Amino acid sequence: MTAETAAAGSLTAYVAEFAASTRFTGIPDGVVELGKKSILDGLGLALAGSVAKSGGLVRRHLQGLGCTGGSATVIGTALRVPPRFAAFANGIGVHADDYDDTQLAVGKDRVYGLLTHPTAPALPAVLAVAENRGRSGKDLLTAYHVGVEVECKIAEAINPRHYQHGFHSTATCGTFAAAAGVANLSGLDVAVTRTALGIAGSLSAGLRENFGTMMKPFHAGRAAESGVLAAEFASMGYTATPYILEAPRGFFRAAGGGYDEAAIHGKLGAPWTFMDPGVSIKPNPSGSLTHPGMTMMLSLIRQHDIRPDQVVSVKVGTNQNMPNALIHHRPTTELQAKFSMEFCMAILLLERKGGLNEFTDEIVNRLDVQAMIQKVDFGVHPEAEAAGYDKMTTILEIVLKDGRTITGRADFGKGSPANPMSYDEVADKFRECAAYSRWPGKKAERVVELVRHLERVKDVRELTALLSREAGGATGKQTAGARATRPAKASQRSVARKATAGKAPAARTRRSTKARTKTARKAAKRGR
């Protein structure tokens, strides 16, 4: 912080100076490498999100606006639109399956796992603007890290009430991320960046009551778009308060009732959030709070060879904050299932996996899935509560018909800094997402290698070209159909397995197959 900023005593000025002055050479190599994993993860999720129903609706909206033919790619499609709309569409895509990375908290009163999904608003905003301007991989990395760092430190500083009382911090803090990242990429000075943050503050919004619906990923998309908008209007001379963060009627007090200045002032890049406390990359497409329990459940299933027909009951205990986010105890849709501890336990007991193909409306409503959900009791456990909110402590108790009770505890899930994914493991997840969207394998492999050495890329349009379909390619009917058909195949395997056990006649299997094929065709038409 310069003497001028210190004299002004403005927190917003401090954040703006960090955003405006950070250069690639000032970011530690270790932080850059960690960021590449999240960037690759985000790009894969945008591909997978492009074939979600929300993706089709977003494309219809953009086409209806008549804003196609722009300079920025809607990932997974042949559409090119103005940068703000690409940021919007890709932000929704990254967050569509709730499979994106998660910020860890520092303070014990900051609910672990409930701060932000840092990449979903930050990456789409800076990628769209970087593509529009033909910027380098180094420029993209710098802007991305600036956005994520600002987002995470703001989320850490605001009073926990912000999230606990209903705000979706990915949406609110993510708007500042996108604005700061685009300001850095645009070369805005400190004063103009302060204005961009001021505009972003009035655009930040998103409520947790919409968890389990399409509005949750919409929040991330709107945050990304709003950040682009804020930086653009600021650069044109639009005015806004230069004290948006700390003012009595500013963001921290209006949206959270206050903030911890020590959590942000002097802390941007000191240390970088990616380095400490870190960012988790999700191993499953569900709320991050389910992952310690899922990691432990899968381990216990494999260790004890637990079969579904052996299970009498399952108890899952956590701290009191986790049930406040995992609110769908009897889910009937894939989006609700992402915030259902009961479904996440049930699907692992039945399938021994919980990937993109398991989180579908059809799978959620399978009779055996719904029956297993009924056996899962999810609530607060005193041991987990005592462990503190800086962890996602999950305690499992599985009662089996042979009289055994199997127990386990996990504080962290796979993909967390305590049990991290390597770049190659993240690449495998990227390939899963690419295959889910029926993305060409050669393109996918090239993306993996470009991101691995992103700082060497001269023009990010080399990267975005690999994430765009050829004009006239499958962006609507076929991709929507792909998503509708793949879960049906998983369900058919389940029906076939039951038939082998004498529980489902062959005629029923054939009828189910025909019915699902018909359903898939209808879904394809809806996604057009």
C-alpha positions, 0 to 999 in steps of 0.5 A: 500500500502506498503512502497516499493510500495509507493516508486516505485510510480507505479500505476500498482504495487498498483493494483497488490498488492491489487490483490495479498494480498486481503483475504476473511477476508478483504472483508466486510460482506455487500460486500460479500452479494452483490456479491452473488447476482451478482454471482447467477445472472451470473450463471443463465444468463450463463444457458440462454446464453447456449441456444442462437444461439451464445452458439451453435456456441461456442460449435461447435468451442470448439468441432472442436478444439478437446479440450473437456474432460478438467476439467472445465464446460461449463455451461448449457452443458455436455462439459468439457474443459480446464479452459481458454475455459470454461471462454471464453464460459461462459463469452459469455453465461453470456453476451449473452442476455445483461441481466447481471449486470452493474457498476455505475459511481462515477464522473459526467463525467463518463457516468452512466451505460456505464462503465462495466458489471463487472460479465461477464468477472470476474466470468467465469474466476475465476470459471473455475480456481477454479473448475479446482483446487477444490477451496473453495467458500471463495476462489471463492468469494475472487477472484471474488471480487478482479476482479470486484473491479480492473475492476470497478476502472480502468473503473472509472479512464480512461478518458471518451473518452475511451468509447465515442470513441468506446471502449467496456469497459467490454471487455477492463477493463474486461481483467484486472478483469479476470487477477487480479482475477485469479492471486489472486486465483493462489496465485501469488506474486505482481511481477508476478501479475504485469506481468499478468496485463501487459499481460492483457493490450496487450490482452484487446480489443473490439469495440462498433460498434459491439453492437447489434451483437454476437460480444458484448458477444464475447468481455466478453468471450474473456476478461475472457479467456484472463485473464486466459491466462495472469495469466497462462503465467505470472506464467510460467515466461513470461515477460511483462511491469510492468507499463502497466496502467500508462506508456506513451504508456500504457493502460490509455493513449493509450486507453483513452488519459489519466486517473484520478489517484485519481479515482483509486490510494488508492481507491481499496476496499476503498470503495468497488464498490459493496458498493459505488456507487454500481452495478445494476442488470438488470430487463430486458434483454436489455441495462441498459440505457433502464431500467429507462424508462422501469421501468417508462413506465410499472408503467404508463401503470399499473397506467393508464391502457394504452391499445395499441390501445389508443396510438398516440405517445410516446416521450422518452428524455434522455441525449446525451450519451444514444442515442449513445449507444441505436443505433438501432432505427428500430430493426429487430433482437433480438440483435438490440432490446436490444439496441433500446429504441423504441422497449423496449417502444413498447413491454411494451405497447403491452405486459406489459412485456419485458423478455427473451421470448419477445426479439426474432427475431420473436417478434421484427418483428411482425407487431404490434410491428413494428407499435408501434415502429414507434410511439416512438420518442427517442432523447435528452431532455434538462431536462435530459441533465441538470440532469448530466451524473451520472444518466440515467434520462429518461423522457416519454410523452405518447399521447393518442387518448382521448386527454390525455398526460401522463408523467413520469420521472425516474433517476434509474431503478429497480435493481439499488442501489436506487431500489435494488433487494433482494436476493430472487428477484434475485433468481426469475430471476435465476429461469426464466433463468433456466426455459428458458434453461429447466434446472431441477428445483431441480438443480436450487433450489440447486444452489440458496441455495449453492450461498446463503451460498457460503462461506460454500462450501468446493469445488466449484465443488459441484456448477458447477456439478449442472450447468452441464448436464449429459453426453449425455443430451440435450446440442445442438439440444434440448436446441436450439430447446427450445429457438426457440420454446418458443418465438413461443408460445408467438407469438401464444398467441398474434395471438390468442388474435387478433383472439378474437378481430376479426382481425385474423381468426382461419385458419390463427392461425393454419397456423401460428402455423404450420409455427412456429413449422416448423421454430422451428424444423429448428432452432433446427437442426441449434443449433445442 
